[in-house]
Amino acid sequence: MEASVAMEKEAPFKSDAQRRWMYAAEARGEVPKGTAGRWQAHTPKGKNLPEHARKKKASAIAFARAMAKTAAQSTALSRMPAYDKLVKLEDKLRRLYRQKE
């Protein structure tokens, strides 16, 4: 219970939709009173929040790895040229990623 309270103290709002939901949920009694105020205190003043927060995208390497793993699990796919292309793509992405570091 204490971990969730500590997390609430540190969490700023990430979008206007989240802010509206939090204040409405507080009014309905779904979240403890004062939670929205604490979140608001940790949100930088004057920060223009987006209407909705964007979801994080998976990296290209993680995507290629997942595709290659899925293809490798199927013996029928491992005989197809598409599998070889995925493996080559994953290798290419790894090399590009290492060059950035």
C-alpha beads as a LAMMPS data file, in Angstrom:
LAMMPS data file: protein, C-alpha beads

101 atoms
100 bonds

1 atom types
1 bond types

-500.0 500.0 xlo xhi
-500.0 500.0 ylo yhi
-500.0 500.0 zlo zhi

Masses

1 110.0

Atoms # bond

1 1 1 0.000 0.000 0.000
2 1 1 2.815 2.414 0.853
3 1 1 4.487 1.867 -2.520
4 1 1 1.380 3.017 -4.393
5 1 1 1.067 6.090 -2.169
6 1 1 4.725 6.957 -2.787
7 1 1 4.227 6.540 -6.522
8 1 1 1.201 8.853 -6.481
9 1 1 3.234 11.594 -4.773
10 1 1 5.814 11.556 -7.573
11 1 1 3.525 11.189 -10.596
12 1 1 2.851 14.244 -12.768
13 1 1 -0.011 14.372 -15.247
14 1 1 0.934 13.237 -18.748
15 1 1 -2.141 14.500 -20.621
16 1 1 -5.192 16.726 -20.247
17 1 1 -7.444 13.671 -20.552
18 1 1 -5.664 12.083 -17.594
19 1 1 -6.050 15.271 -15.569
20 1 1 -9.797 15.484 -16.293
21 1 1 -10.288 11.807 -15.445
22 1 1 -8.399 12.142 -12.144
23 1 1 -10.445 15.111 -10.931
24 1 1 -13.729 13.439 -11.999
25 1 1 -12.742 10.141 -10.343
26 1 1 -11.848 12.025 -7.170
27 1 1 -15.277 13.691 -7.172
28 1 1 -16.959 10.277 -7.627
29 1 1 -14.895 8.807 -4.780
30 1 1 -12.950 6.334 -6.958
31 1 1 -9.586 7.728 -5.820
32 1 1 -8.684 9.197 -2.417
33 1 1 -9.339 12.898 -1.870
34 1 1 -6.272 15.027 -2.544
35 1 1 -4.707 12.639 -5.068
36 1 1 -5.426 14.903 -8.048
37 1 1 -4.002 17.886 -6.165
38 1 1 -0.783 16.003 -5.386
39 1 1 -0.413 14.983 -9.039
40 1 1 -1.099 18.573 -10.093
41 1 1 1.627 19.804 -7.709
42 1 1 4.164 17.558 -9.482
43 1 1 3.133 18.670 -12.968
44 1 1 5.369 21.538 -14.163
45 1 1 3.535 24.857 -14.167
46 1 1 2.764 26.266 -17.592
47 1 1 3.458 22.945 -19.292
48 1 1 1.230 22.429 -22.320
49 1 1 0.055 18.852 -21.974
50 1 1 -1.158 16.899 -25.010
51 1 1 -4.829 15.969 -25.184
52 1 1 -3.888 12.266 -24.974
53 1 1 -0.534 10.699 -24.082
54 1 1 1.138 8.674 -26.804
55 1 1 1.989 5.037 -26.306
56 1 1 5.645 4.096 -26.420
57 1 1 6.722 2.343 -29.585
58 1 1 8.829 -0.794 -29.526
59 1 1 12.297 -0.416 -30.938
60 1 1 12.972 -1.675 -34.438
61 1 1 15.418 -4.268 -33.113
62 1 1 12.899 -5.646 -30.621
63 1 1 10.293 -5.844 -33.374
64 1 1 12.669 -7.639 -35.760
65 1 1 13.718 -10.036 -32.988
66 1 1 10.091 -10.873 -32.188
67 1 1 9.301 -11.447 -35.854
68 1 1 12.348 -13.672 -36.342
69 1 1 11.525 -15.651 -33.196
70 1 1 7.944 -16.175 -34.342
71 1 1 9.130 -17.266 -37.759
72 1 1 11.721 -19.630 -36.273
73 1 1 9.102 -21.372 -34.162
74 1 1 7.238 -22.456 -37.238
75 1 1 9.132 -25.015 -39.311
76 1 1 7.075 -24.146 -42.371
77 1 1 8.108 -20.501 -42.121
78 1 1 11.772 -21.371 -41.620
79 1 1 11.823 -22.807 -45.132
80 1 1 10.376 -19.638 -46.665
81 1 1 12.480 -16.798 -48.109
82 1 1 10.636 -14.336 -45.836
83 1 1 12.350 -15.867 -42.791
84 1 1 15.778 -15.260 -44.319
85 1 1 14.806 -11.655 -44.994
86 1 1 13.770 -11.171 -41.362
87 1 1 17.048 -12.604 -40.098
88 1 1 19.019 -10.316 -42.423
89 1 1 16.927 -7.338 -41.331
90 1 1 17.591 -8.090 -37.672
91 1 1 21.342 -8.306 -38.330
92 1 1 21.277 -5.023 -40.235
93 1 1 19.347 -3.280 -37.448
94 1 1 21.792 -4.573 -34.831
95 1 1 24.730 -3.187 -36.822
96 1 1 23.014 0.193 -37.210
97 1 1 22.171 0.293 -33.513
98 1 1 25.789 -0.468 -32.549
99 1 1 27.021 2.349 -34.803
100 1 1 24.848 4.859 -32.933
101 1 1 26.418 3.919 -29.594

Bonds

1 1 1 2
2 1 2 3
3 1 3 4
4 1 4 5
5 1 5 6
6 1 6 7
7 1 7 8
8 1 8 9
9 1 9 10
10 1 10 11
11 1 11 12
12 1 12 13
13 1 13 14
14 1 14 15
15 1 15 16
16 1 16 17
17 1 17 18
18 1 18 19
19 1 19 20
20 1 20 21
21 1 21 22
22 1 22 23
23 1 23 24
24 1 24 25
25 1 25 26
26 1 26 27
27 1 27 28
28 1 28 29
29 1 29 30
30 1 30 31
31 1 31 32
32 1 32 33
33 1 33 34
34 1 34 35
35 1 35 36
36 1 36 37
37 1 37 38
38 1 38 39
39 1 39 40
40 1 40 41
41 1 41 42
42 1 42 43
43 1 43 44
44 1 44 45
45 1 45 46
46 1 46 47
47 1 47 48
48 1 48 49
49 1 49 50
50 1 50 51
51 1 51 52
52 1 52 53
53 1 53 54
54 1 54 55
55 1 55 56
56 1 56 57
57 1 57 58
58 1 58 59
59 1 59 60
60 1 60 61
61 1 61 62
62 1 62 63
63 1 63 64
64 1 64 65
65 1 65 66
66 1 66 67
67 1 67 68
68 1 68 69
69 1 69 70
70 1 70 71
71 1 71 72
72 1 72 73
73 1 73 74
74 1 74 75
75 1 75 76
76 1 76 77
77 1 77 78
78 1 78 79
79 1 79 80
80 1 80 81
81 1 81 82
82 1 82 83
83 1 83 84
84 1 84 85
85 1 85 86
86 1 86 87
87 1 87 88
88 1 88 89
89 1 89 90
90 1 90 91
91 1 91 92
92 1 92 93
93 1 93 94
94 1 94 95
95 1 95 96
96 1 96 97
97 1 97 98
98 1 98 99
99 1 99 100
100 1 100 101
